[in-house]
Amino acid sequence: MGDALLTTIAAGLTLCVLSFLYRENPFYRFAEHLAVGVSAGYWVVILYNQSFTAKVVEPLRQGDALPLLPCLLGLLLFTRFSPRAGWISRIPMAYILGVGSGAAVPLMLQTLVVQQFHATMRPISFTADGLTNLLILIGVVCGIAYFFFSTRHSGAFGVATKVGIWILMIGFGATFGFTVMGRVSLLLGRVNFLIDWVRLIFGAGGA
């Protein structure tokens, strides 16, 4: 009975969300606000247990006072609400932006530049993997050639740019198709859940 009740509540919220396909209504707004509120509460608890407790409370209990510095910077952010002391919030904000940029720039270079170069430097041979590496190299070179606007796109260079256009369109199409299929997969999951819920309700009623 307990499982059937919880499943019924979940199915009702699913139907409330799907009711937006007709038009915006109070049922959809209720489910939307409930999802936002539950998500916010869930992440507050997760951050408190995994971040604040583990990185501030536990070190303080062990005699390490260093976590008080980031706590102080975090509290200084709230001075933004004061007209007179609002300038103080720029100090922790500058620290956050500096540390964030320092951590993000190497990661982005490694992910978007170094690994992309590495994919074009693999050995080429008459095997399946070697031909795949050759195709990747041609696609990257032709794709970059399309964005080289200081030279007229004609002759052999024009052919390369046209191949680059096809490569770009295939990439955009694959990305769009993957996104659509991901959303369709989510929809199918919800539909299967509703079908199982109907079977559960009617099965319980029949029993």
Buried (B, 14 or more C-beta within 10 A) or exposed (E): EEEEEEBEEBBEBBBBBBBBEEEEEEBBEEBBEEEEEEEEEEEEEEEEEEEBEEEBEEBBEEEEEEBEEBEEBEEBBEBBEEEEEEEBBBEBBEBBEEEEEEEEEEEEEEEEEEEEEEEEEBEBEEEEEEEEBBEBBBBBBBBEBBEEEEEEBEEEEEEBBBBBBEBBEEEEEEEEEEEEEEEEEEEEEBEEBBEEBEEBBEEEEEE
